[in-house]
């Protein structure tokens, strides 16, 4: 993350599709060297294999591929759910 490893939860913007707007979220490092993303508002059509890119303003922090997500249904990701 911006040259430093992520060691604590961090507020940022997360973009999950090339033409989608980046949305506010909290990213949290996990013990298995992945990142848990919790969006502040529901998001639609999150799919494993998509990229998740993390920003603060215009500054790129990092990103990766979505490996899984949990949600009540596939129509949205709610703040209490997460993706990895």
C-alpha beads as a LAMMPS data file, in Angstrom:
LAMMPS data file: protein, C-alpha beads

84 atoms
83 bonds

1 atom types
1 bond types

-500.0 500.0 xlo xhi
-500.0 500.0 ylo yhi
-500.0 500.0 zlo zhi

Masses

1 110.0

Atoms # bond

1 1 1 0.000 0.000 0.000
2 1 1 1.588 3.228 -1.165
3 1 1 5.028 1.704 -0.571
4 1 1 4.194 0.419 2.914
5 1 1 2.450 -2.813 3.909
6 1 1 -1.088 -2.472 5.226
7 1 1 -0.907 -3.167 8.979
8 1 1 -4.205 -1.724 10.225
9 1 1 -7.670 -0.944 8.837
10 1 1 -7.706 2.014 6.474
11 1 1 -10.448 4.124 4.907
12 1 1 -10.096 4.546 1.161
13 1 1 -11.937 4.418 -2.144
14 1 1 -12.282 1.027 -3.858
15 1 1 -13.005 0.580 -7.548
16 1 1 -14.228 -2.878 -8.608
17 1 1 -14.924 -2.382 -12.323
18 1 1 -12.962 -0.455 -14.946
19 1 1 -15.772 2.001 -15.679
20 1 1 -17.318 2.109 -12.205
21 1 1 -16.757 4.915 -9.744
22 1 1 -14.514 4.210 -6.775
23 1 1 -16.625 3.883 -3.618
24 1 1 -15.797 4.487 0.070
25 1 1 -14.730 1.371 1.955
26 1 1 -12.595 0.128 4.818
27 1 1 -9.758 -2.222 3.911
28 1 1 -8.328 -4.490 6.602
29 1 1 -5.324 -6.822 6.366
30 1 1 -5.962 -10.488 7.210
31 1 1 -3.638 -13.067 8.739
32 1 1 -3.306 -14.830 5.363
33 1 1 -1.810 -11.724 3.680
34 1 1 -5.049 -10.785 1.958
35 1 1 -7.248 -7.737 2.392
36 1 1 -10.858 -7.667 3.553
37 1 1 -12.906 -4.907 1.938
38 1 1 -16.065 -3.564 3.564
39 1 1 -17.961 -1.043 1.494
40 1 1 -19.836 1.695 3.306
41 1 1 -22.808 1.315 0.919
42 1 1 -24.185 -1.735 -0.933
43 1 1 -22.440 -2.568 -4.230
44 1 1 -23.867 -4.528 -7.145
45 1 1 -22.495 -7.423 -9.177
46 1 1 -19.284 -8.130 -7.277
47 1 1 -17.726 -11.232 -8.810
48 1 1 -14.628 -13.293 -7.978
49 1 1 -11.946 -12.630 -10.577
50 1 1 -12.683 -8.910 -10.806
51 1 1 -10.007 -6.447 -9.815
52 1 1 -10.351 -4.338 -6.674
53 1 1 -8.193 -1.200 -6.762
54 1 1 -7.617 1.003 -3.697
55 1 1 -7.189 4.799 -3.819
56 1 1 -6.851 7.790 -1.542
57 1 1 -7.993 10.658 -3.731
58 1 1 -5.984 10.264 -6.944
59 1 1 -3.207 8.280 -5.259
60 1 1 -3.106 4.554 -6.034
61 1 1 -2.604 2.536 -2.843
62 1 1 -2.701 -0.967 -4.307
63 1 1 -5.136 -3.655 -5.334
64 1 1 -5.695 -7.260 -6.248
65 1 1 -8.189 -9.806 -7.546
66 1 1 -11.406 -10.608 -5.715
67 1 1 -11.164 -14.233 -4.623
68 1 1 -14.514 -14.462 -2.860
69 1 1 -17.274 -12.355 -1.430
70 1 1 -20.041 -12.929 1.059
71 1 1 -23.428 -11.309 0.769
72 1 1 -27.042 -12.228 1.392
73 1 1 -27.529 -12.363 -2.377
74 1 1 -25.652 -11.457 -5.536
75 1 1 -27.473 -8.129 -5.945
76 1 1 -25.396 -6.199 -3.468
77 1 1 -22.680 -6.179 -0.867
78 1 1 -23.859 -4.747 2.403
79 1 1 -21.661 -2.985 4.955
80 1 1 -21.740 -5.962 7.331
81 1 1 -20.564 -8.326 4.583
82 1 1 -17.073 -8.543 3.171
83 1 1 -15.053 -9.590 0.154
84 1 1 -11.570 -11.007 -0.038

Bonds

1 1 1 2
2 1 2 3
3 1 3 4
4 1 4 5
5 1 5 6
6 1 6 7
7 1 7 8
8 1 8 9
9 1 9 10
10 1 10 11
11 1 11 12
12 1 12 13
13 1 13 14
14 1 14 15
15 1 15 16
16 1 16 17
17 1 17 18
18 1 18 19
19 1 19 20
20 1 20 21
21 1 21 22
22 1 22 23
23 1 23 24
24 1 24 25
25 1 25 26
26 1 26 27
27 1 27 28
28 1 28 29
29 1 29 30
30 1 30 31
31 1 31 32
32 1 32 33
33 1 33 34
34 1 34 35
35 1 35 36
36 1 36 37
37 1 37 38
38 1 38 39
39 1 39 40
40 1 40 41
41 1 41 42
42 1 42 43
43 1 43 44
44 1 44 45
45 1 45 46
46 1 46 47
47 1 47 48
48 1 48 49
49 1 49 50
50 1 50 51
51 1 51 52
52 1 52 53
53 1 53 54
54 1 54 55
55 1 55 56
56 1 56 57
57 1 57 58
58 1 58 59
59 1 59 60
60 1 60 61
61 1 61 62
62 1 62 63
63 1 63 64
64 1 64 65
65 1 65 66
66 1 66 67
67 1 67 68
68 1 68 69
69 1 69 70
70 1 70 71
71 1 71 72
72 1 72 73
73 1 73 74
74 1 74 75
75 1 75 76
76 1 76 77
77 1 77 78
78 1 78 79
79 1 79 80
80 1 80 81
81 1 81 82
82 1 82 83
83 1 83 84
